[in-house]
Protein backbone atom coordinates (compact mmCIF):
# COMPACT_ATOMS: atom_id res chain seq x y z
CA UNK A 1 0.00 0.00 0.00
CA UNK A 2 1.18 3.53 -0.70
CA UNK A 3 0.84 6.33 1.83
CA UNK A 4 1.91 9.43 -0.04
CA UNK A 5 4.98 8.27 -1.95
CA UNK A 6 6.03 5.67 0.63
CA UNK A 7 5.46 1.93 0.26
CA UNK A 8 3.99 0.55 3.50
CA UNK A 9 3.86 -3.21 4.20
CA UNK A 10 1.66 -3.02 7.32
CA UNK A 11 -0.99 -0.55 8.40
CA UNK A 12 -3.66 -0.62 11.10
CA UNK A 13 -6.88 1.18 10.18
CA UNK A 14 -8.42 3.36 12.88
CA UNK A 15 -11.93 3.10 11.37
CA UNK A 16 -13.85 0.45 9.45
CA UNK A 17 -13.19 0.55 5.71
CA UNK A 18 -14.77 -1.50 2.93
CA UNK A 19 -13.64 -2.65 -0.49
CA UNK A 20 -16.55 -1.86 -2.80
CA UNK A 21 -16.73 -3.80 -6.07
CA UNK A 22 -18.89 -3.02 -9.07
CA UNK A 23 -20.86 -5.76 -10.80
CA UNK A 24 -19.18 -5.11 -14.16
CA UNK A 25 -15.61 -6.20 -13.44
CA UNK A 26 -14.13 -4.94 -16.72
CA UNK A 27 -15.91 -1.58 -16.63
CA UNK A 28 -16.56 -0.44 -13.05
CA UNK A 29 -15.23 2.50 -11.13
CA UNK A 30 -15.00 0.96 -7.68
CA UNK A 31 -12.45 0.54 -4.89
CA UNK A 32 -9.86 -0.55 -7.44
CA UNK A 33 -10.17 2.96 -8.89
CA UNK A 34 -10.87 5.21 -5.87
CA UNK A 35 -9.70 3.13 -2.91
CA UNK A 36 -11.32 1.82 0.26
CA UNK A 37 -14.61 3.35 1.44
CA UNK A 38 -14.91 4.57 5.02
CA UNK A 39 -17.93 3.21 6.90
CA UNK A 40 -19.06 6.78 7.67
CA UNK A 41 -19.91 7.26 3.96
CA UNK A 42 -22.20 4.22 3.77
CA UNK A 43 -25.69 5.62 4.19
CA UNK A 44 -27.93 2.87 2.88
CA UNK A 45 -28.26 -0.58 1.39
CA UNK A 46 -29.09 -1.52 -2.19
CA UNK A 47 -32.28 -3.60 -2.30
CA UNK A 48 -33.52 -3.22 -5.91
CA UNK A 49 -32.10 -3.11 -9.44
CA UNK A 50 -32.47 0.41 -10.79
CA UNK A 51 -30.90 0.22 -14.25
CA UNK A 52 -30.10 -2.86 -16.31
CA UNK A 53 -28.90 -2.85 -19.93
CA UNK A 54 -27.82 -5.49 -22.44
CA UNK A 55 -24.04 -5.62 -22.75
CA UNK A 56 -23.75 -5.36 -26.54
CA UNK A 57 -26.96 -3.62 -27.63
CA UNK A 58 -27.29 -1.21 -24.68
CA UNK A 59 -31.05 -1.92 -24.64
CA UNK A 60 -32.85 -1.62 -21.32
CA UNK A 61 -33.77 -4.98 -19.76
CA UNK A 62 -37.22 -3.95 -18.50
CA UNK A 63 -37.87 -7.34 -16.85
CA UNK A 64 -35.04 -6.64 -14.38
CA UNK A 65 -36.03 -3.09 -13.38
CA UNK A 66 -37.00 -2.94 -9.66
CA UNK A 67 -36.21 -6.65 -9.08
CA UNK A 68 -35.10 -7.46 -5.54
CA UNK A 69 -31.36 -7.95 -5.13
CA UNK A 70 -30.67 -11.40 -3.64
Jmol script that loads the backbone (N, CA, C; Angstrom):
load data "model"
ATOM      1  N   UNK A   1       0.849  -1.147   0.000  1.00  0.00           N
ATOM      2  CA  UNK A   1       0.000   0.000   0.000  1.00  0.00           C
ATOM      3  C   UNK A   1       0.906   1.224   0.000  1.00  0.00           C
ATOM      4  N   UNK A   2       0.442   2.274  -0.682  1.00  0.00           N
ATOM      5  CA  UNK A   2       1.183   3.527  -0.697  1.00  0.00           C
ATOM      6  C   UNK A   2       0.515   4.539   0.220  1.00  0.00           C
ATOM      7  N   UNK A   3       1.295   5.182   1.045  1.00  0.00           N
ATOM      8  CA  UNK A   3       0.840   6.330   1.826  1.00  0.00           C
ATOM      9  C   UNK A   3       1.723   7.481   1.374  1.00  0.00           C
ATOM     10  N   UNK A   4       1.117   8.399   0.627  1.00  0.00           N
ATOM     11  CA  UNK A   4       1.913   9.426  -0.036  1.00  0.00           C
ATOM     12  C   UNK A   4       2.761   8.752  -1.094  1.00  0.00           C
ATOM     13  N   UNK A   5       4.057   8.923  -1.022  1.00  0.00           N
ATOM     14  CA  UNK A   5       4.976   8.266  -1.954  1.00  0.00           C
ATOM     15  C   UNK A   5       5.702   7.084  -1.326  1.00  0.00           C
ATOM     16  N   UNK A   6       5.330   6.727  -0.104  1.00  0.00           N
ATOM     17  CA  UNK A   6       6.033   5.669   0.626  1.00  0.00           C
ATOM     18  C   UNK A   6       5.285   4.346   0.559  1.00  0.00           C
ATOM     19  N   UNK A   7       6.016   3.274   0.258  1.00  0.00           N
ATOM     20  CA  UNK A   7       5.455   1.927   0.257  1.00  0.00           C
ATOM     21  C   UNK A   7       5.393   1.423   1.695  1.00  0.00           C
ATOM     22  N   UNK A   8       4.196   1.024   2.132  1.00  0.00           N
ATOM     23  CA  UNK A   8       3.988   0.549   3.505  1.00  0.00           C
ATOM     24  C   UNK A   8       3.549  -0.908   3.435  1.00  0.00           C
ATOM     25  N   UNK A   9       4.180  -1.781   4.222  1.00  0.00           N
ATOM     26  CA  UNK A   9       3.856  -3.209   4.204  1.00  0.00           C
ATOM     27  C   UNK A   9       2.803  -3.578   5.239  1.00  0.00           C
ATOM     28  N   UNK A  10       2.672  -2.781   6.289  1.00  0.00           N
ATOM     29  CA  UNK A  10       1.658  -3.020   7.316  1.00  0.00           C
ATOM     30  C   UNK A  10       1.025  -1.689   7.694  1.00  0.00           C
ATOM     31  N   UNK A  11      -0.282  -1.760   7.979  1.00  0.00           N
ATOM     32  CA  UNK A  11      -0.990  -0.554   8.403  1.00  0.00           C
ATOM     33  C   UNK A  11      -2.211  -0.978   9.198  1.00  0.00           C
ATOM     34  N   UNK A  12      -2.472  -0.329  10.302  1.00  0.00           N
ATOM     35  CA  UNK A  12      -3.659  -0.619  11.099  1.00  0.00           C
ATOM     36  C   UNK A  12      -4.652   0.532  10.913  1.00  0.00           C
ATOM     37  N   UNK A  13      -5.835   0.177  10.403  1.00  0.00           N
ATOM     38  CA  UNK A  13      -6.875   1.179  10.181  1.00  0.00           C
ATOM     39  C   UNK A  13      -7.509   1.579  11.503  1.00  0.00           C
ATOM     40  N   UNK A  14      -7.786   2.863  11.663  1.00  0.00           N
ATOM     41  CA  UNK A  14      -8.420   3.362  12.884  1.00  0.00           C
ATOM     42  C   UNK A  14      -9.943   3.293  12.800  1.00  0.00           C
ATOM     43  N   UNK A  15     -10.484   3.200  11.588  1.00  0.00           N
ATOM     44  CA  UNK A  15     -11.930   3.103  11.375  1.00  0.00           C
ATOM     45  C   UNK A  15     -12.201   1.889  10.494  1.00  0.00           C
ATOM     46  N   UNK A  16     -13.475   1.541  10.343  1.00  0.00           N
ATOM     47  CA  UNK A  16     -13.847   0.446   9.448  1.00  0.00           C
ATOM     48  C   UNK A  16     -13.880   0.954   8.010  1.00  0.00           C
ATOM     49  N   UNK A  17     -13.211   0.229   7.128  1.00  0.00           N
ATOM     50  CA  UNK A  17     -13.188   0.549   5.705  1.00  0.00           C
ATOM     51  C   UNK A  17     -13.659  -0.673   4.927  1.00  0.00           C
ATOM     52  N   UNK A  18     -14.229  -0.423   3.751  1.00  0.00           N
ATOM     53  CA  UNK A  18     -14.771  -1.497   2.930  1.00  0.00           C
ATOM     54  C   UNK A  18     -14.221  -1.411   1.516  1.00  0.00           C
ATOM     55  N   UNK A  19     -13.980  -2.572   0.923  1.00  0.00           N
ATOM     56  CA  UNK A  19     -13.639  -2.652  -0.491  1.00  0.00           C
ATOM     57  C   UNK A  19     -14.957  -2.811  -1.227  1.00  0.00           C
ATOM     58  N   UNK A  20     -15.281  -1.859  -2.079  1.00  0.00           N
ATOM     59  CA  UNK A  20     -16.553  -1.863  -2.797  1.00  0.00           C
ATOM     60  C   UNK A  20     -16.274  -2.241  -4.244  1.00  0.00           C
ATOM     61  N   UNK A  21     -16.954  -3.284  -4.720  1.00  0.00           N
ATOM     62  CA  UNK A  21     -16.726  -3.796  -6.067  1.00  0.00           C
ATOM     63  C   UNK A  21     -17.977  -3.631  -6.920  1.00  0.00           C
ATOM     64  N   UNK A  22     -17.778  -3.141  -8.141  1.00  0.00           N
ATOM     65  CA  UNK A  22     -18.895  -3.021  -9.074  1.00  0.00           C
ATOM     66  C   UNK A  22     -19.245  -4.370  -9.668  1.00  0.00           C
ATOM     67  N   UNK A  23     -20.431  -4.482 -10.245  1.00  0.00           N
ATOM     68  CA  UNK A  23     -20.865  -5.763 -10.803  1.00  0.00           C
ATOM     69  C   UNK A  23     -20.358  -5.979 -12.225  1.00  0.00           C
ATOM     70  N   UNK A  24     -19.740  -4.988 -12.821  1.00  0.00           N
ATOM     71  CA  UNK A  24     -19.180  -5.112 -14.159  1.00  0.00           C
ATOM     72  C   UNK A  24     -17.662  -5.021 -14.023  1.00  0.00           C
ATOM     73  N   UNK A  25     -17.031  -6.153 -13.791  1.00  0.00           N
ATOM     74  CA  UNK A  25     -15.608  -6.200 -13.441  1.00  0.00           C
ATOM     75  C   UNK A  25     -14.722  -5.434 -14.419  1.00  0.00           C
ATOM     76  N   UNK A  26     -14.993  -5.569 -15.711  1.00  0.00           N
ATOM     77  CA  UNK A  26     -14.135  -4.938 -16.715  1.00  0.00           C
ATOM     78  C   UNK A  26     -14.409  -3.447 -16.877  1.00  0.00           C
ATOM     79  N   UNK A  27     -15.552  -2.971 -16.387  1.00  0.00           N
ATOM     80  CA  UNK A  27     -15.913  -1.576 -16.632  1.00  0.00           C
ATOM     81  C   UNK A  27     -16.617  -0.972 -15.421  1.00  0.00           C
ATOM     82  N   UNK A  28     -15.982  -1.018 -14.266  1.00  0.00           N
ATOM     83  CA  UNK A  28     -16.558  -0.441 -13.049  1.00  0.00           C
ATOM     84  C   UNK A  28     -15.564   0.505 -12.405  1.00  0.00           C
ATOM     85  N   UNK A  29     -16.051   1.640 -11.967  1.00  0.00           N
ATOM     86  CA  UNK A  29     -15.228   2.505 -11.128  1.00  0.00           C
ATOM     87  C   UNK A  29     -15.604   2.171  -9.699  1.00  0.00           C
ATOM     88  N   UNK A  30     -14.730   1.436  -9.032  1.00  0.00           N
ATOM     89  CA  UNK A  30     -15.001   0.957  -7.683  1.00  0.00           C
ATOM     90  C   UNK A  30     -13.748   1.137  -6.837  1.00  0.00           C
ATOM     91  N   UNK A  31     -13.601   0.370  -5.783  1.00  0.00           N
ATOM     92  CA  UNK A  31     -12.454   0.541  -4.886  1.00  0.00           C
ATOM     93  C   UNK A  31     -11.113   0.301  -5.576  1.00  0.00           C
ATOM     94  N   UNK A  32     -11.111  -0.408  -6.689  1.00  0.00           N
ATOM     95  CA  UNK A  32      -9.862  -0.554  -7.443  1.00  0.00           C
ATOM     96  C   UNK A  32      -9.443   0.785  -8.037  1.00  0.00           C
ATOM     97  N   UNK A  33     -10.416   1.656  -8.268  1.00  0.00           N
ATOM     98  CA  UNK A  33     -10.171   2.959  -8.885  1.00  0.00           C
ATOM     99  C   UNK A  33      -9.996   4.054  -7.839  1.00  0.00           C
ATOM    100  N   UNK A  34     -10.897   4.121  -6.846  1.00  0.00           N
ATOM    101  CA  UNK A  34     -10.871   5.215  -5.869  1.00  0.00           C
ATOM    102  C   UNK A  34     -10.544   4.799  -4.450  1.00  0.00           C
ATOM    103  N   UNK A  35     -10.170   3.554  -4.228  1.00  0.00           N
ATOM    104  CA  UNK A  35      -9.697   3.131  -2.912  1.00  0.00           C
ATOM    105  C   UNK A  35     -10.799   2.637  -1.984  1.00  0.00           C
ATOM    106  N   UNK A  36     -10.402   2.351  -0.755  1.00  0.00           N
ATOM    107  CA  UNK A  36     -11.322   1.825   0.256  1.00  0.00           C
ATOM    108  C   UNK A  36     -12.333   2.898   0.657  1.00  0.00           C
ATOM    109  N   UNK A  37     -13.527   2.450   1.051  1.00  0.00           N
ATOM    110  CA  UNK A  37     -14.606   3.354   1.439  1.00  0.00           C
ATOM    111  C   UNK A  37     -14.787   3.314   2.950  1.00  0.00           C
ATOM    112  N   UNK A  38     -14.718   4.477   3.570  1.00  0.00           N
ATOM    113  CA  UNK A  38     -14.911   4.565   5.016  1.00  0.00           C
ATOM    114  C   UNK A  38     -16.367   4.281   5.365  1.00  0.00           C
ATOM    115  N   UNK A  39     -16.579   3.575   6.463  1.00  0.00           N
ATOM    116  CA  UNK A  39     -17.930   3.213   6.898  1.00  0.00           C
ATOM    117  C   UNK A  39     -18.823   4.441   7.078  1.00  0.00           C
ATOM    118  N   UNK A  40     -18.259   5.574   7.433  1.00  0.00           N
ATOM    119  CA  UNK A  40     -19.060   6.781   7.666  1.00  0.00           C
ATOM    120  C   UNK A  40     -19.753   7.277   6.397  1.00  0.00           C
ATOM    121  N   UNK A  41     -19.295   6.845   5.218  1.00  0.00           N
ATOM    122  CA  UNK A  41     -19.910   7.264   3.962  1.00  0.00           C
ATOM    123  C   UNK A  41     -20.973   6.288   3.467  1.00  0.00           C
ATOM    124  N   UNK A  42     -21.157   5.181   4.150  1.00  0.00           N
ATOM    125  CA  UNK A  42     -22.196   4.223   3.769  1.00  0.00           C
ATOM    126  C   UNK A  42     -23.486   4.655   4.450  1.00  0.00           C
ATOM    127  N   UNK A  43     -24.462   5.053   3.634  1.00  0.00           N
ATOM    128  CA  UNK A  43     -25.689   5.624   4.192  1.00  0.00           C
ATOM    129  C   UNK A  43     -26.926   4.780   3.903  1.00  0.00           C
ATOM    130  N   UNK A  44     -26.769   3.685   3.202  1.00  0.00           N
ATOM    131  CA  UNK A  44     -27.932   2.869   2.885  1.00  0.00           C
ATOM    132  C   UNK A  44     -27.518   1.500   2.382  1.00  0.00           C
ATOM    133  N   UNK A  45     -28.495   0.768   1.888  1.00  0.00           N
ATOM    134  CA  UNK A  45     -28.260  -0.581   1.394  1.00  0.00           C
ATOM    135  C   UNK A  45     -29.061  -0.759   0.109  1.00  0.00           C
ATOM    136  N   UNK A  46     -28.400  -1.264  -0.928  1.00  0.00           N
ATOM    137  CA  UNK A  46     -29.090  -1.521  -2.190  1.00  0.00           C
ATOM    138  C   UNK A  46     -30.043  -2.700  -2.017  1.00  0.00           C
ATOM    139  N   UNK A  47     -31.286  -2.534  -2.423  1.00  0.00           N
ATOM    140  CA  UNK A  47     -32.279  -3.601  -2.305  1.00  0.00           C
ATOM    141  C   UNK A  47     -32.958  -3.928  -3.633  1.00  0.00           C
ATOM    142  N   UNK A  48     -32.846  -3.037  -4.617  1.00  0.00           N
ATOM    143  CA  UNK A  48     -33.516  -3.216  -5.913  1.00  0.00           C
ATOM    144  C   UNK A  48     -32.576  -2.858  -7.058  1.00  0.00           C
ATOM    145  N   UNK A  49     -32.838  -3.443  -8.221  1.00  0.00           N
ATOM    146  CA  UNK A  49     -32.098  -3.105  -9.436  1.00  0.00           C
ATOM    147  C   UNK A  49     -32.741  -1.868 -10.034  1.00  0.00           C
ATOM    148  N   UNK A  50     -31.929  -0.849 -10.261  1.00  0.00           N
ATOM    149  CA  UNK A  50     -32.470   0.408 -10.792  1.00  0.00           C
ATOM    150  C   UNK A  50     -32.318   0.475 -12.306  1.00  0.00           C
ATOM    151  N   UNK A  51     -31.163   0.082 -12.833  1.00  0.00           N
ATOM    152  CA  UNK A  51     -30.901   0.220 -14.255  1.00  0.00           C
ATOM    153  C   UNK A  51     -30.192  -1.040 -14.741  1.00  0.00           C
ATOM    154  N   UNK A  52     -30.701  -1.644 -15.782  1.00  0.00           N
ATOM    155  CA  UNK A  52     -30.103  -2.859 -16.315  1.00  0.00           C
ATOM    156  C   UNK A  52     -30.149  -2.800 -17.837  1.00  0.00           C
ATOM    157  N   UNK A  53     -28.975  -2.924 -18.470  1.00  0.00           N
ATOM    158  CA  UNK A  53     -28.904  -2.849 -19.930  1.00  0.00           C
ATOM    159  C   UNK A  53     -28.168  -4.061 -20.487  1.00  0.00           C
ATOM    160  N   UNK A  54     -28.523  -4.425 -21.725  1.00  0.00           N
ATOM    161  CA  UNK A  54     -27.823  -5.489 -22.438  1.00  0.00           C
ATOM    162  C   UNK A  54     -26.396  -5.039 -22.738  1.00  0.00           C
ATOM    163  N   UNK A  55     -25.456  -5.949 -22.605  1.00  0.00           N
ATOM    164  CA  UNK A  55     -24.038  -5.618 -22.749  1.00  0.00           C
ATOM    165  C   UNK A  55     -23.689  -5.079 -24.136  1.00  0.00           C
ATOM    166  N   UNK A  56     -24.175  -5.719 -25.186  1.00  0.00           N
ATOM    167  CA  UNK A  56     -23.750  -5.356 -26.537  1.00  0.00           C
ATOM    168  C   UNK A  56     -24.707  -4.402 -27.233  1.00  0.00           C
ATOM    169  N   UNK A  57     -25.993  -4.473 -26.928  1.00  0.00           N
ATOM    170  CA  UNK A  57     -26.962  -3.624 -27.626  1.00  0.00           C
ATOM    171  C   UNK A  57     -27.325  -2.375 -26.840  1.00  0.00           C
ATOM    172  N   UNK A  58     -26.989  -2.340 -25.561  1.00  0.00           N
ATOM    173  CA  UNK A  58     -27.294  -1.209 -24.676  1.00  0.00           C
ATOM    174  C   UNK A  58     -28.803  -0.999 -24.488  1.00  0.00           C
ATOM    175  N   UNK A  59     -29.602  -2.024 -24.834  1.00  0.00           N
ATOM    176  CA  UNK A  59     -31.048  -1.920 -24.642  1.00  0.00           C
ATOM    177  C   UNK A  59     -31.397  -2.167 -23.180  1.00  0.00           C
ATOM    178  N   UNK A  60     -32.405  -1.458 -22.700  1.00  0.00           N
ATOM    179  CA  UNK A  60     -32.854  -1.617 -21.315  1.00  0.00           C
ATOM    180  C   UNK A  60     -33.512  -2.981 -21.148  1.00  0.00           C
ATOM    181  N   UNK A  61     -33.151  -3.685 -20.078  1.00  0.00           N
ATOM    182  CA  UNK A  61     -33.767  -4.980 -19.758  1.00  0.00           C
ATOM    183  C   UNK A  61     -34.904  -4.711 -18.771  1.00  0.00           C
ATOM    184  N   UNK A  62     -36.065  -4.368 -19.300  1.00  0.00           N
ATOM    185  CA  UNK A  62     -37.215  -3.950 -18.495  1.00  0.00           C
ATOM    186  C   UNK A  62     -37.631  -4.992 -17.469  1.00  0.00           C
ATOM    187  N   UNK A  63     -37.440  -6.290 -17.774  1.00  0.00           N
ATOM    188  CA  UNK A  63     -37.873  -7.345 -16.855  1.00  0.00           C
ATOM    189  C   UNK A  63     -37.044  -7.353 -15.563  1.00  0.00           C
ATOM    190  N   UNK A  64     -35.895  -6.686 -15.566  1.00  0.00           N
ATOM    191  CA  UNK A  64     -35.038  -6.640 -14.376  1.00  0.00           C
ATOM    192  C   UNK A  64     -35.240  -5.377 -13.534  1.00  0.00           C
ATOM    193  N   UNK A  65     -35.847  -4.352 -14.101  1.00  0.00           N
ATOM    194  CA  UNK A  65     -36.028  -3.085 -13.384  1.00  0.00           C
ATOM    195  C   UNK A  65     -36.870  -3.324 -12.125  1.00  0.00           C
ATOM    196  N   UNK A  66     -36.380  -2.845 -10.993  1.00  0.00           N
ATOM    197  CA  UNK A  66     -36.998  -2.937  -9.662  1.00  0.00           C
ATOM    198  C   UNK A  66     -37.046  -4.349  -9.073  1.00  0.00           C
ATOM    199  N   UNK A  67     -36.310  -5.310  -9.683  1.00  0.00           N
ATOM    200  CA  UNK A  67     -36.214  -6.646  -9.081  1.00  0.00           C
ATOM    201  C   UNK A  67     -35.459  -6.553  -7.763  1.00  0.00           C
ATOM    202  N   UNK A  68     -35.818  -7.405  -6.806  1.00  0.00           N
ATOM    203  CA  UNK A  68     -35.096  -7.460  -5.539  1.00  0.00           C
ATOM    204  C   UNK A  68     -33.702  -8.022  -5.763  1.00  0.00           C
ATOM    205  N   UNK A  69     -32.727  -7.442  -5.089  1.00  0.00           N
ATOM    206  CA  UNK A  69     -31.363  -7.951  -5.131  1.00  0.00           C
ATOM    207  C   UNK A  69     -31.256  -9.070  -4.103  1.00  0.00           C
ATOM    208  N   UNK A  70     -30.767 -10.239  -4.528  1.00  0.00           N
ATOM    209  CA  UNK A  70     -30.675 -11.399  -3.635  1.00  0.00           C
ATOM    210  C   UNK A  70     -29.290 -11.535  -3.077  1.00  0.00           C
TER     211      UNK A  70
END
end "model"
wireframe off; spacefill off
backbone 0.3
color backbone group
